[in-house]
Amino acid sequence: MEKLIEVKNLTMSYERMEVLKNVSFSLEQGEWLSIVGENGSGKTTLLKGIAGLLGLKEGSIDFGCGVTRKTVGYLPQQTAVQRDFPACVHEVVLSGCTGGRKLFGMYSRADKKKAHDAIHELGIQEIHHRPYCDLSGGQQQRVLLARALCATQKLLLLDEPVTGLDPLVSSEMYESIHALNKNRGVAVIMVSHDIAGAVKYSDKILHIGSSVEFFGTTEEYLKSELGRRFAGK
């Protein structure tokens, strides 16, 4: 089967410091990969490399199954400026149809249908006219997930999508992502500090430290010494 993404011998630097070295993994269509590890291990840097936002020092990232960087949906960690963004929900979601190259402008009928469908799929139609900055943290994350969904049919990159959310809202967010993964067949690569959530929903785990400490199925991870230590199994 053709791989959706294959990362080979990847080394990356951030602010002139090498934060990833010799990372390799692959993902097939419809799979969910969680990237876990200690703070500073380069998880977000890796996700930005896949998204094309940071350059590679060594190695390669190859896409298959018709995927390109322009057809990848990306949900980054939020900043304070983003939380206060002065646009309504519908405008934020619609901006995902252009991969972030523009925010407002002339959108096609197909773009508007994508946004409409994503808004309904994420259950945010009742707030689609509200200012984004007035929403709760959980609502904002759903809006950003809908925005990312507008950019892709095959691959979502999610950077700590439940950080700062209360347990109930986190569970609802996971279930929304799970539905997109299983019902739509959208592959997921998620950076997470939530080991319990990662092992519950993921097909594969990539655990990184100074290098790749583990890559394999979730079942294999839970049986490993590393998995037992971090997942408490």
Secondary structure, DSSP 8 states (H G I E B T S, - for coil): ---SEEEEEEEEEETTEEEEEEEEEEE-TT-EEEEEE-TTSSHHHHHHHHHTSS--SEEEEEE-TT--GGG-EEE----HHHHT--SBHHHHHHGGGGTTS-SSS---HHHHHHHHHHHHHTT-GGGTTSBGGGS-HHHHHHHHHHHHHHT-SSEEEEESTTTT--HHHHHHHHHHHHHHHHHS--EEEEE-S-HHHHHHH-SEEEEESSSEEEEEEHHHHHHSHHHHHHH--
